Amino acid sequence: GIATDAAWSFKMTVHVIGDEGCRCFGDAMRDLDNKALIRGNFILLGADTVTNADLRPVLEQHKRQAKFDKGTAATLVFKECANNVRTGNELLIAVDRRNDRLHYHQRLRMHHKESRYQIPLDVFLGNSCVALHHNLLDPQIAIGSPSMLSLFNDNFDFQTRDDFVRGLLINEELLDSRIYVAMLPAAQYAHKVNNWPAYQLVSRDIINRWAYPFVPDIGLYKLQQQYVFHKDNIYKSPEAHVSKVALLQNVVIQAGSHVDSGTVISDSVIGANCRIGKNCRLTNAYLMAGVTVMDNCKLEHCVVGDGAIINVECDVSAGCVLGAKSVLPAKTTLAKTLITSTPSRRRSEDEVAVELKSIGPNAYIVSDLTTGDPEDSDGEDLLPQQALCIPKMGDLLAPLDEI
């Protein structure tokens, strides 16, 4: 049964360690080092990483390398990915083919494919056998040595994991520390969900069962069956009410949701207790819990937050994100727009003022006000620190330059 399939979860004890002084990834690593809670090799991954990978071989590889090279600080785990899709987690790296030692690390742009790469000449002059990998995905998984924590404590400018990698590559001799890499097998799944394009991609992969056993019908949540799996990757809760509706492919409908006749749904996720009216068309739409969509609406490549209401004859497409409890007036047409339900206020003197345009009592357009290009940032968090607009949904099958 489900309890047997998920028996591994009962053997796991979770200890939550908090500290009010931690403001970034680097602070958390320094706090762990100060508390001396980790004394051996450890697996490091973010809460937003989705994976079914067996990391035991990678851990053993790291241990063998650490015996040979006492300066082994970490082994970074990567996976090959498609060249035509970018979610902001793709990389170009240069490694020594003889021992998988990392010599160069560069994040690739999210929206525009590079026409050329600039790699320091020293990478090739100092190493006789270098391999370049430009089609790699960084799922933010690493095997760390105990020295990794102390390196964060000794270098307070290490705020993110990318800071750590960059710092070690630049100061390898000074710090006497090195980084190695490991590749996941093609059959194993791993991806980081840190923006809406990644959310869309991982949702599609889960629905298509690439992340098995993490599939909707496995019933890990509350250890009870949540969906019935039908052909064409249709996952429908027994408690969902669907009447004369065309469910084409790759659809998830949660419990308590009601879909009226004449509606066509494909490649979409419908949250719990949603209400969708008649003659609607949903394609690549992600509806959170309690969303109401009135009659004759078209939703395409969008995300709709909890409790939002979309009135009759609305057209929401081309990468819109509607915030929780927002109310879209009837016959509204939106494209590439972020909507919030309330006027935002500046929470501190350092934040950028947000220019809001009201299109209804509970619907305000958030402008794309930024102080710089988010893709210029080398940090782990790809969302710009002073921008309120998040990366929007796109067509995963479209050419890269058109997203």
Buried (B, 14 or more C-beta within 10 A) or exposed (E): EBEEEBEEEEEEEEEEEEEEEBEBBBBBBBBBBEEEEBEEBBBBBBEBBBBEBEBEEBBEBBBEBBEEBEBBBBBBBBBEBEEEBBBBBBBBBBBBEEEBBBBBBBBBBBBEEEEEEEBEEEBBEEBEEBEEBBBBBBBBBBBBBBBBBBBBBEBEEBBBBBBBBBBBBEEBEEBEBBBBBBBBEEEBBBBBBBBBBBBBBBBBBBBEBBBEEBBBBBBBEEBEBBBEBEEEBBBBBEEBEBEEBEBBBBBBBBBBBBBBEBBBBBBBBBBBBBBBBBBBBBBBBBBBBBBBBBBBBBBBBBBBBBBBBBBBBBBBBBBBBBBBBBBBBEEBEBBBBBBBBEEBEEEEEEEBEBEBEEBBEBBBBBBBBBEEEBBEBEBBBBBBBEBBBBBBBBBBEEEBEEB
